[in-house]
Amino acid sequence: MSERLETLKKARERMIEDRDTHAKVLAAPFDRDKAERARNKFIEIQVLIDALDRAIGGEGASR
């Protein structure tokens, strides 16, 4: 596995951990302010995970 692909996969794993943290806030008893911030961060991180998935797929296709 190339160093670039390995780096992308590690970054993806880290972002999944961060996303899970925000999902736990969303699953907790409702607090409007916390839920709104967690929702926004969750969406932001999910977009990043999707971009990492595309980059990982691109690395596999280029080999």
DSSP file (Angstrom, degrees, kcal/mol; ACC not computed):
  #  RESIDUE AA STRUCTURE BP1 BP2  ACC     N-H-->O    O-->H-N    N-H-->O    O-->H-N    TCO  KAPPA ALPHA  PHI   PSI    X-CA   Y-CA   Z-CA
    1    1 A M              0   0    0      0, 0.0     2,-0.0     0, 0.0     0, 0.0   0.000 360.0 360.0 360.0 135.8    0.0    0.0    0.0
    2    2 A S     >  -     0   0    0      1,-0.1     4,-2.4    57,-0.0     5,-0.2  -0.308 360.0-118.2 -71.1 156.5    1.4    3.4   -0.9
    3    3 A E  H  > S+     0   0    0      1,-0.2     4,-2.4     2,-0.2     5,-0.2   0.882 115.1  53.9 -61.0 -38.5    2.2    5.9    1.8
    4    4 A R  H  > S+     0   0    0      2,-0.2     4,-2.4     1,-0.2    -1,-0.2   0.929 109.6  46.5 -62.8 -46.0   -0.4    8.3    0.4
    5    5 A L  H  > S+     0   0    0      1,-0.2     4,-2.3     2,-0.2    -2,-0.2   0.906 112.0  51.1 -63.9 -41.7   -3.2    5.7    0.5
    6    6 A E  H  X S+     0   0    0     -4,-2.4     4,-2.2     1,-0.2    -1,-0.2   0.903 110.1  50.0 -61.8 -41.4   -2.2    4.7    4.0
    7    7 A T  H  X S+     0   0    0     -4,-2.4     4,-2.4     2,-0.2    -2,-0.2   0.914 110.0  50.1 -63.7 -44.0   -2.4    8.4    5.1
    8    8 A L  H  X S+     0   0    0     -4,-2.4     4,-2.3     1,-0.2    -2,-0.2   0.904 110.7  49.4 -62.0 -41.5   -5.8    8.8    3.5
    9    9 A K  H  X S+     0   0    0     -4,-2.3     4,-2.2     2,-0.2    -1,-0.2   0.884 111.1  49.3 -66.7 -38.4   -7.1    5.7    5.3
   10   10 A K  H  X S+     0   0    0     -4,-2.2     4,-2.2     2,-0.2    -2,-0.2   0.902 110.9  50.3 -65.6 -40.8   -5.7    6.9    8.6
   11   11 A A  H  X S+     0   0    0     -4,-2.4     4,-2.3     2,-0.2    -2,-0.2   0.907 109.9  50.9 -63.2 -41.7   -7.3   10.3    8.1
   12   12 A R  H  X S+     0   0    0     -4,-2.3     4,-2.1     2,-0.2    -2,-0.2   0.924 109.5  49.9 -61.3 -45.3  -10.7    8.7    7.3
   13   13 A E  H  X S+     0   0    0     -4,-2.2     4,-1.9     1,-0.2    -1,-0.2   0.906 110.6  50.3 -60.6 -42.2  -10.5    6.6   10.5
   14   14 A R  H  X S+     0   0    0     -4,-2.2     4,-2.1     1,-0.2    -1,-0.2   0.902 109.8  50.2 -63.4 -41.6   -9.8    9.7   12.6
   15   15 A M  H  X S+     0   0    0     -4,-2.3     4,-2.7     1,-0.2    -1,-0.2   0.848 106.8  55.1 -67.9 -33.4  -12.7   11.5   11.0
   16   16 A I  H  X S+     0   0    0     -4,-2.1     4,-2.4     2,-0.2    -1,-0.2   0.909 107.4  50.2 -64.2 -41.1  -15.0    8.6   11.8
   17   17 A E  H  X S+     0   0    0     -4,-1.9     4,-1.5     2,-0.2    -2,-0.2   0.925 112.1  47.2 -61.5 -44.2  -14.0    8.8   15.4
   18   18 A D  H  X S+     0   0    0     -4,-2.1     4,-1.5     1,-0.2    -2,-0.2   0.907 111.2  51.4 -63.3 -41.9  -14.7   12.5   15.5
   19   19 A R  H  X S+     0   0    0     -4,-2.7     4,-2.2     1,-0.2    -1,-0.2   0.900 105.8  55.5 -61.9 -40.9  -18.0   12.0   13.7
   20   20 A D  H  X S+     0   0    0     -4,-2.4     4,-2.0     1,-0.2    -1,-0.2   0.865 102.6  56.7 -60.7 -36.7  -19.0    9.4   16.3
   21   21 A T  H  X S+     0   0    0     -4,-1.5     4,-1.3     1,-0.2    -1,-0.2   0.919 109.9  44.2 -60.5 -43.8  -18.4   11.9   19.1
   22   22 A H  H  X S+     0   0    0     -4,-1.5     4,-2.0     1,-0.2    -2,-0.2   0.835 108.8  57.4 -72.3 -32.0  -20.9   14.3   17.5
   23   23 A A  H  X S+     0   0    0     -4,-2.2     4,-1.8     1,-0.2    -1,-0.2   0.879 102.8  55.0 -64.0 -37.2  -23.4   11.5   16.9
   24   24 A K  H  X S+     0   0    0     -4,-2.0     4,-1.0     2,-0.2    -1,-0.2   0.888 106.7  50.4 -63.5 -38.7  -23.3   10.7   20.7
   25   25 A V  H >< S+     0   0    0     -4,-1.3     3,-0.5     1,-0.2    -1,-0.2   0.912 110.3  50.0 -63.9 -41.9  -24.3   14.3   21.4
   26   26 A L  H 3< S+     0   0    0     -4,-2.0    -2,-0.2     1,-0.2    -1,-0.2   0.817 111.1  49.2 -66.3 -30.1  -27.1   14.1   18.9
   27   27 A A  H 3< S+     0   0    0     -4,-1.8    -1,-0.2    -5,-0.1    -2,-0.2   0.633  96.6  90.7 -83.3 -15.1  -28.3   10.9   20.5
   28   28 A A  S << S-     0   0    0     -4,-1.0     3,-0.1    -3,-0.5    -3,-0.0  -0.216 100.5 -62.9 -74.8 168.3  -28.2   12.3   24.1
   29   29 A P  S    S-     0   0    0      0, 0.0    -1,-0.2     0, 0.0     2,-0.1  -0.238  76.1 -85.3 -51.0 142.2  -31.2   14.1   25.7
   30   30 A F        +     0   0    0     -3,-0.1     2,-0.4     4,-0.1     3,-0.1  -0.278  51.1 166.8 -65.2 128.2  -32.0   17.2   23.7
   31   31 A D     >  -     0   0    0     -6,-0.1     4,-3.3    -3,-0.1     5,-0.3  -0.923  27.7-147.9-135.4 109.0  -30.1   20.4   24.3
   32   32 A R  H  > S+     0   0    0     -2,-0.4     4,-2.5     1,-0.2     5,-0.2   0.859  93.5  44.9 -50.5 -49.5  -30.9   22.8   21.5
   33   33 A D  H  > S+     0   0    0      2,-0.2     4,-2.0     1,-0.2    -1,-0.2   0.935 118.0  42.5 -64.3 -47.8  -27.5   24.6   21.5
   34   34 A K  H  > S+     0   0    0      1,-0.2     4,-2.8     2,-0.2     5,-0.2   0.908 114.8  51.2 -65.0 -41.3  -25.4   21.5   21.8
   35   35 A A  H  X S+     0   0    0     -4,-3.3     4,-2.7     2,-0.2    -2,-0.2   0.903 109.0  50.6 -64.5 -41.2  -27.5   19.6   19.2
   36   36 A E  H  X S+     0   0    0     -4,-2.5     4,-2.2    -5,-0.3    -1,-0.2   0.932 113.8  44.1 -64.0 -45.2  -27.2   22.4   16.7
   37   37 A R  H  X S+     0   0    0     -4,-2.0     4,-2.4     1,-0.2     5,-0.2   0.924 115.0  49.0 -64.2 -43.8  -23.5   22.6   17.0
   38   38 A A  H  X S+     0   0    0     -4,-2.8     4,-2.8     1,-0.2    -2,-0.2   0.897 110.4  51.5 -63.5 -40.0  -23.1   18.8   16.9
   39   39 A R  H  X S+     0   0    0     -4,-2.7     4,-2.3    -5,-0.2    -1,-0.2   0.930 111.1  47.2 -62.5 -45.9  -25.4   18.5   13.8
   40   40 A N  H  X S+     0   0    0     -4,-2.2     4,-2.3     1,-0.2    -2,-0.2   0.919 115.0  45.3 -63.2 -43.7  -23.3   21.1   11.9
   41   41 A K  H  X S+     0   0    0     -4,-2.4     4,-2.8     2,-0.2     5,-0.2   0.900 110.7  54.7 -66.7 -40.1  -20.0   19.4   12.8
   42   42 A F  H  X S+     0   0    0     -4,-2.8     4,-2.5    -5,-0.2    -2,-0.2   0.936 111.1  44.6 -57.9 -47.5  -21.5   16.0   12.0
   43   43 A I  H  X S+     0   0    0     -4,-2.3     4,-2.3     2,-0.2    -1,-0.2   0.922 113.1  50.9 -64.1 -44.6  -22.4   17.2    8.5
   44   44 A E  H  X S+     0   0    0     -4,-2.3     4,-1.7     1,-0.2    -2,-0.2   0.918 113.5  44.9 -58.8 -44.9  -19.1   18.9    8.0
   45   45 A I  H  X S+     0   0    0     -4,-2.8     4,-2.6     2,-0.2    -1,-0.2   0.884 110.1  54.6 -69.1 -38.4  -17.2   15.8    9.0
   46   46 A Q  H  X S+     0   0    0     -4,-2.5     4,-2.5    -5,-0.2    -1,-0.2   0.897 106.5  51.7 -63.4 -39.2  -19.4   13.5    6.9
   47   47 A V  H  X S+     0   0    0     -4,-2.3     4,-2.1     2,-0.2    -1,-0.2   0.911 110.7  49.0 -61.3 -41.5  -18.7   15.6    3.8
   48   48 A L  H  X S+     0   0    0     -4,-1.7     4,-2.5     2,-0.2    -2,-0.2   0.908 109.4  51.4 -64.5 -42.3  -15.0   15.3    4.6
   49   49 A I  H  X S+     0   0    0     -4,-2.6     4,-2.6     1,-0.2    -2,-0.2   0.914 109.3  51.1 -60.8 -42.7  -15.3   11.5    5.0
   50   50 A D  H  X S+     0   0    0     -4,-2.5     4,-2.0     1,-0.2    -1,-0.2   0.905 110.3  49.1 -61.2 -41.1  -17.1   11.3    1.6
   51   51 A A  H  X S+     0   0    0     -4,-2.1     4,-2.3     2,-0.2    -2,-0.2   0.897 110.7  50.2 -65.3 -40.1  -14.2   13.3    0.1
   52   52 A L  H  X S+     0   0    0     -4,-2.5     4,-2.9     2,-0.2     5,-0.2   0.903 107.7  54.1 -64.2 -40.4  -11.6   11.0    1.6
   53   53 A D  H  X S+     0   0    0     -4,-2.6     4,-2.5     1,-0.2    -2,-0.2   0.910 109.7  47.5 -59.1 -42.4  -13.6    8.0    0.3
   54   54 A R  H  X S+     0   0    0     -4,-2.0     4,-2.4     2,-0.2    -1,-0.2   0.906 112.4  49.2 -65.7 -40.7  -13.4    9.5   -3.2
   55   55 A A  H  X S+     0   0    0     -4,-2.3     4,-2.1     2,-0.2    -2,-0.2   0.910 111.5  49.0 -65.1 -41.3   -9.6   10.2   -2.8
   56   56 A I  H  X S+     0   0    0     -4,-2.9     4,-2.0     2,-0.2    -2,-0.2   0.919 111.9  49.2 -63.4 -43.4   -9.0    6.6   -1.5
   57   57 A G  H  X S+     0   0    0     -4,-2.5     4,-1.9     1,-0.2    -2,-0.2   0.884 109.9  52.1 -62.2 -38.7  -11.0    5.2   -4.5
   58   58 A G  H  X S+     0   0    0     -4,-2.4     4,-1.6     1,-0.2    -1,-0.2   0.865 107.0  52.3 -66.1 -36.9   -9.0    7.4   -6.8
   59   59 A E  H  < S+     0   0    0     -4,-2.1     4,-0.4     1,-0.2    -1,-0.2   0.902 110.2  48.7 -65.5 -40.6   -5.7    6.1   -5.4
   60   60 A G  H >< S+     0   0    0     -4,-2.0     3,-0.7     1,-0.2    -2,-0.2   0.864 111.5  49.6 -66.9 -35.5   -6.9    2.6   -6.0
   61   61 A A  H 3< S+     0   0    0     -4,-1.9    -1,-0.2     1,-0.2    -2,-0.2   0.786 104.8  58.4 -73.8 -27.3   -7.9    3.3   -9.6
   62   62 A S  T 3<        0   0    0     -4,-1.6    -1,-0.2     1,-0.2    -2,-0.2   0.519 360.0 360.0 -82.2  -3.2   -4.6    5.0  -10.4
   63   63 A R    <         0   0    0     -3,-0.7    -1,-0.2    -4,-0.4    -2,-0.1   0.451 360.0 360.0 -96.4 360.0   -2.6    1.9   -9.5
